[in-house]
Amino acid sequence: MTKKQSTDKVIAIFEGNQIRRLWDEKKESWYFAVVDVIAALTNSDNPPVYWRVLKKRLIDEGSNETVTKCNALKMLAMDGKMRFTDAADTETMLRLIQSIPSPNAEPFKLWLARVGYERLEETADPELSIDRALKTYLRKGYSQGWINQRLKTNEIRKKVYRS
């Protein structure tokens, strides 16, 4: 992160909690501070200790691959200095969230289960994914004309790539 970057690019807000994040241009992926997510999803008075205990439990259970995918990255700390903190990409973070034994994490886990179920259904019936995309565009305020144009453009692009 350069000093010119604004904090809105490195801080995400989840239900009023600040989550530090870092964009990796090479991997084109966001990395999120694990302790910030834990603080947002638990009532822990000490998220770093909660993370250490969770990390040990995951390793003991044989889920050390998830822990291994958490890398120490320099992020802006509360004292204003750049400090190393464990961070995870979106996929790893979603896996970690599934392991958090907190009632505050349950709504997020239910959402993950629903999204997973929907994607499995869409694999069986791809028409469902098209319907979901249309509904999402409409909810975001796009016009029916824009949506139709977008779908046509995507179809043309696919035909060109297949040629």
Residue pairs with C-beta under 8 A, 6 or more apart in sequence:
1 9
1 10
1 22
1 76
7 76
9 23
10 20
10 21
10 22
10 75
10 76
11 18
11 19
11 20
11 21
12 18
12 19
12 21
12 32
13 19
14 37
14 40
15 40
17 36
17 39
17 40
18 36
19 32
19 33
19 36
19 37
19 40
20 32
20 33
20 36
20 75
20 76
20 85
20 87
21 30
21 31
21 32
21 33
21 87
22 30
22 31
22 73
22 75
22 87
23 29
23 30
23 31
24 30
24 31
24 89
27 89
29 89
29 90
30 89
30 90
31 71
31 73
31 87
31 88
31 89
32 87
32 88
32 89
32 90
32 93
33 75
33 85
33 86
33 87
34 51
34 70
34 85
34 86
34 87
34 88
34 93
34 96
35 47
35 48
35 50
35 51
35 85
35 86
36 47
37 93
37 96
37 97
38 44
38 47
38 50
38 51
38 54
38 100
39 47
41 97
41 100
41 102
41 104
41 105
41 108
42 50
42 100
42 102
42 104
42 105
43 102
43 104
44 50
51 86
54 96
54 99
54 100
55 67
55 70
57 99
58 64
58 66
58 67
58 99
59 67
63 99
66 92
66 95
66 96
66 99
69 88
69 89
69 92
70 86
70 87
70 88
70 92
70 96
71 86
71 87
71 88
72 84
72 85
72 86
72 87
73 84
73 85
73 87
74 82
74 83
74 84
74 85
75 82
75 83
75 85
75 87
76 82
77 83
77 85
88 96
94 112
97 105
97 108
97 109
97 112
98 109
98 112
118 128
118 132
121 128
122 128
122 129
122 132
134 147
137 146
137 147
137 150
138 144
138 147
142 150
